[in-house]
């Protein structure tokens, strides 16, 4: 019998793409485009798995998760979203979601999570669970916190800045290399503010086509353009009284920059197709790994918008500047991976510890997180062995620690070269591997004079 899956996604083309991929792998798939339609299907049919977008036209994926937990207790839930924020991921897992996947993702990643869900469903849970398999309370607390302060001098200074600016209403610009945890820092600023009980909305500006940016930021009304089948609330309205985090803000088109500047100046927005203005009270935190001062001087970024966004700037340190904190982050990501994958790996073997110390971590915290999660998945013992970590990290344990150039430019250039090599010089694929936009990749190729 085929496993039955319900996909809830208001982007019809994207939903069909996922459905077609899963159907080719012998899953029985049905699609709902909104929360009400999904609830009806959940009440009338039995599904092994519910895969729902976090943002729905008439509700949220978290609400649908609650409904499914009450009305279809055996149905596992996976949330997918473009808002890749730690706090929402933790909230989803706390509410009973199996996992959380951020768009854009490869269908193969989703299949891996689905297979894990169905495997978990088919396992019988023993009546007496041994202490070894129980989730320690300390682990749960660490996963809930969503932020690791760090003990190194550079981390303490960075944390002081977050605490200092958090309670103010100043707009903050976060700068740093890719993978340093800009969104986590933005969320920390939000949590230090008096807006902490309101929404924190994260937006990847590099993933928004300029043609629909106005709709994404300010919303639209039904019928305002082809495909606008329902009213849609934009990011500004969703973040009213809270914090709006704009990641990769340097990727916005000049026209979109003008629209954003107007919204910030007037504190009012107008949904596409509407004649009515809506007042919004939103604090803006932005992030970039590009040189906005250079973009301003070259005429690619508006100077007035830059100053509006940069009322206070914070440079996020790279992981190689926080080597004292390496194993604090390792422990945190280990707990996350255990919670997500249902494993109980307690630490690293001595050889892996040495490899981690000698590796440069050009991809920063994101790379460390991915390495830990992959390693936990492949580990069948209490300690992560050397043979399950990626080759580039493993090779670090086989070499004597030699003097290396750990400057930002050196490591970033090498990371790009490695990604291009892995992608066979396919720029789109390389950009995905680096988790940056094609535009950012092209800028970096020019900056580091990398020839293909």
Beta strands, then each sheet from edge to edge (+ up, - down):
strand 1: 4-8
strand 2: 28-32
strand 3: 49-53
strand 4: 55-56
strand 5: 59-60
strand 6: 76-81
strand 7: 99-102
strand 8: 172-175
strand 9: 200-204
strand 10: 243-247
strand 11: 268-270
strand 12: 277-279
strand 13: 283-288
strand 14: 312-315
strand 15: 347-348
strand 16: 383-384
sheet 1: 2+ 1+ 3+ 6+ 7+
sheet 2: 4+ 5-
sheet 3: 9+ 10+ 13+ 8+ 14+
sheet 4: 11+ 12-
sheet 5: 15+ 16+
end
